[in-house]
């Protein structure tokens, strides 16, 4: 429902912005000698168009947050289970959080080598987690919103309603 509302607001915003040049042209044509009226019309039209676009962005952000909140919570819990099992040496429990495809292609010894203790990062409160259509990326370190990250970005996949680590890791070394 929230996504549909966001799409409707986006379409209204695009319609307003698309109709804005035509509206200005019409105002100038109807009032060729009244430049104050034209300037006022431009300012009002620009303000309305900007507010509609800002509203659309806010609705999409809000809808995305609530739409994927359950998935984000599930990933956080699974990642904490993974780091706890890994740090306590329970490798069999930790590998069960990997996708079934990963478990078929890798032995327990390969898993232990690939996910050594120093390559596992704890989950911080300001972590970055993006979820979309059954896939997710988790940057567990502090997200300072400056764009300067250093560390792993873990890839996740939803299989049968459950979130699993894929074993794919992108390293950000900003």
N, C-alpha and C positions, 0 to 999 in steps of 0.2 A: 504494500500500500504506500509506504514512504517513497519507494523508488518511483512508483507511478506518479505521485505528487511532484517529485523532483523533476521528472521528465516533462510534466505539464508546465511547471514554472520555467523550465529551460526553453520550451517552445514559445511560451509567451514572451520571454526575454529576447529570443531571436527575432520574433515578429516585431517587437518594439524597436529593436536596433535596425532591422531591415526596413521598417517603415519610416524611420527617423529622417533619412535624406529626402524621401518623397514629401514628408510633412514640412520640412524646411523649405523645399522648393515651392510647395503650395502656399506657404505663408509669404514668401517673397513675391510670388506672383499676385497674390491678393492685395498685398500692401507694399507696393514698390517704393514708396517714398517714406515709409515709416520704419527706419532702421532700428529704432529702439524696440519696436514690437518684434522684429525679426531676431534681435539679439536676445531678448527675453525668451522668445520661443525656443531658441537654440539652447539656452541655459536650462530651461525647464525640461526640454526633451532629453538633453544629456544627463541631467540629474535623474530623471525617471528611468532612463535606460540603464544607467549605472546601478541604481538601486535594485532594479529587476535582476540584473546579472549577479550582483552580490547576494541577493536573496536566493537565487538558484544555486549558487555555490554553497551557501549555508545549508539549504535543504538537502543537497547531495551529501555534504559532509555528515550531517546529522543522520540521514538515512543509512549511510555506509557504516557509521559507528554502531547504530542499533541493530542493523541487519546482520553484522558479523560479530556481535558481542559474544554470543555463545561459542562461536568458533575460536575467538581469541582467548577466551577463558579456558577452553579445552586444551588449546595448544600450550598455554602457560602451565597448566597442571601436568600435561604430558612431559614438557621439557623439564620441569622440576623433578618429576619421577626419574627421568633419564639421567639427570646430573647426580641425583642422590644414589641411584643404583651404580652408576659409573664410579663415583667417588668411594663407595663402600666396597668396590670390587665385585659386585654382583653383575657380571658380564652377561649372563644368560637372561637376566631381567632387563638389562639395558638394551640388548639386541632385539628384544621383543617390541621395542618402540620404533624400530626401523621398519620400512615397508616390507611386505612379503617378498617383493622382487629382490630387494637388497639381501634379505636373509637367504634366498635361493642362490644368489651369486657369490656370497661371501661366507667364509667359515668364521667361527667364533674367534680364532686366532687372528685372522685378517681384521676383524672388527676391533679387537683389542689394540692392534697396531695402529689402525687408522684413526681411532678415537682415543688416543693416549690422554692421560689425565691433564696434561698441560694444554691440550687443544679444546678443552671443555670450559666454557665460560658460564659463570653463574648468571641467573636472571635478575636484572636490576629493575627497579620500579619504572624508570624512564626508558624502558626498552622500546625498540621500534618493531612493530609487527604489522605487516600488510597482508590482507587476506582477500582473495578474489577467486571465485569459481573453482573451489576445491583445491586450490594451491595457496601456499603462504610462504613468506620470507620473514625470518626472525633474526634481528640483530639484538642480542641479549644485553649488550653493554649500555652504559648511560647514553641516551640520545640527547645531545645538547642543542639540537636544532640549528647548529652552525654548518652542518654538512661535513664536518671533519670527524670521520669515524675511523677506528682502527680495530680490526678484529673480524671474526667470522660472521657470515650471514648464512644461517641454516635454512635449507629448503624443506618444505613440508608438503605432504599430499594427503588428501582425504580418501581413504579406501574403506568402503562398506560402512560409512558413517563415523569412522574413527580416524583421527589424525596421526600420521606417522612421519618420522624423519626419513628423507629419501637417501641420505648419505651424500648428497651434493652440497658442497660448501663453497661460497664465494668469499674471498678474503678482501676486505677493504683496508687499504693501507694509506689513508690520507695523511 
